[in-house]
Amino acid sequence: MNTTEIKGNWNEIKGKLKQQYADLTDDDLLYEEGKEDEMYGKIQKRIGKSKDEITKWIADL
């Protein structure tokens, strides 16, 4: 899944992430153009997974 696909489906992806990881907040999942790395960092901090694991999980959705 590329960045364009992620942006287009972000609300759906965000919902699935919140279902899987209840610790994530809306602030953690705020998608802003050009700040993807910051968002991944927040997610990593909350759920304790690497960026590669997170991107693979999102791609598998």
N, C-alpha and C positions, 0 to 999 in steps of 0.2 A: 504494500500500500504506500503510495507516495504522498507527499505533503498536500497536494491538491485534493486527493481523495480523503485524506484525514480532515482537512478543513471543511469539505462538503458534508462529511458524516460526523462532525465533532459532537453534536448533541447526542447522537446515538451512542457513540464511543464513550462519551463522558458518563452517560447513564449506566453503561455496562461496567465501567471502572468503579463507579460508586457502589454498584451492587456487589461487586467482587471484593472491594476494599472499602469498608465503611468508614475508615479513618480519613479518607480523602474529603476535602472540603471544596466548595465552589471556587474559592480563591486558589487552591492548588491546581484546579483544572481550568483556570482561565486561559483561553487560547488567544494570544495576541500576536499579530504579524511581527516576525523578527525576534520573538522572545520564546521560541520553541525550547531552546536549551534550558532557559530558566524554568519553564514549566516542567520539563523532564526532571530537572534537579529537585524540584519540590515533590514530585511524585516519588522519586527515588528515596528521598529523605523519609517520607511517610511510610512507604511499604517495604523498604529495604531490598529492592531489586535493582539490578544494573539497568542502564539505559538500553542496552541490547535486549535484555529480557523484556523490558516494557514495550519496546518497538516491535519485537516479535509477537508478543501477546496481542497488541493492537492490530498488527497485520493479519493475524489469524482470525480476527473477528470477522 
